[in-house]
Amino acid sequence: MKTIFLDNWFAKLILFGSYHTIMLFGFILTKLKELSETTIRHERIHQKQFFECMEIAAIPSVLLSLYVSAWWLLLIPLFYYILYGVEWFISLAYHLFTDERIGGGKVNNNAYRASAFEMEAKLNQDNPNYLKERKWGAWFRYYGTI
């Protein structure tokens, strides 16, 4: 199944600034006509993280859907983004109070870079063997690291 969409209209619609590629619900969308191996590896790491988060959310979501409401099934594909957003918000609050200079997007950039998901992807995107060697849930080890 094709998972990389080059020169994608939706990527052009939602991405702004220097952002040109996004992993969205397991698909890699980019504004560019081609991607480097490093960028592909970075986004593939995010794909793995996304599917691991779906696995984590599956059992509680199914149980909640059986006993409470079927709406809980939406947690399965959204858990990665919920976790990413909560992590970014906590990091943003932390950096608001600890960064020496505020302004110019520095606080937001620091919060973005402090994400466990982004740290794993960024630190391992240059390793061509990483996806083969990577253990399940490797992003967990980046929590508590700033």
C-alpha positions, 0 to 999 in steps of 0.5 A, spaced: 500 500 500 502 506 498 504 510 504 508 516 501 504 522 497 509 527 494 507 533 491 500 532 495 494 538 495 492 536 502 499 537 505 500 544 501 493 546 504 495 544 512 503 545 512 505 552 513 512 556 514 518 551 513 514 545 514 513 541 508 512 533 510 507 530 515 505 523 517 498 523 518 494 517 520 500 513 518 500 516 511 506 521 509 504 527 506 509 532 503 509 538 499 515 536 495 516 532 489 521 528 492 524 526 499 531 525 502 532 518 505 533 522 512 526 525 511 523 518 509 526 515 515 524 520 520 517 520 518 517 512 518 519 513 525 513 517 526 509 511 523 511 506 527 510 511 533 503 512 531 501 504 530 504 503 537 500 508 540 494 505 536 496 498 539 496 501 546 489 505 546 486 499 543 484 494 549 481 500 553 478 503 547 474 496 545 472 495 553 470 502 554 466 502 547 462 495 549 460 498 556 460 505 555 459 508 548 462 506 541 465 513 541 471 511 545 473 507 539 475 514 536 481 514 541 484 508 537 487 512 531 487 519 535 491 517 541 498 518 538 495 526 536 492 526 543 499 524 547 503 528 542 498 534 544 498 533 551 506 532 551 507 539 547 502 543 551 506 541 558 513 542 554 510 549 552 508 551 559 515 548 562 519 552 556 515 559 558 518 559 565 525 556 563 527 559 557 531 565 557 529 569 551 521 568 549 519 570 542 521 569 535 517 562 536 523 559 540 519 557 546 514 553 541 520 550 537 523 548 544 517 545 546 516 541 539 523 539 539 522 536 547 517 531 544 519 524 546 516 522 539 520 528 535 527 526 539 526 519 537 525 521 530 530 526 530 536 523 533 535 516 529 533 519 522 541 519 520 541 511 522 539 507 516 539 501 520 534 504 525 528 502 523 530 494 523 533 495 529 528 499 533 525 496 539 517 496 540 516 503 544 523 506 543 520 513 544 518 511 551 525 512 553 525 519 551 520 521 556 524 525 562 529 528 557 530 535 555 
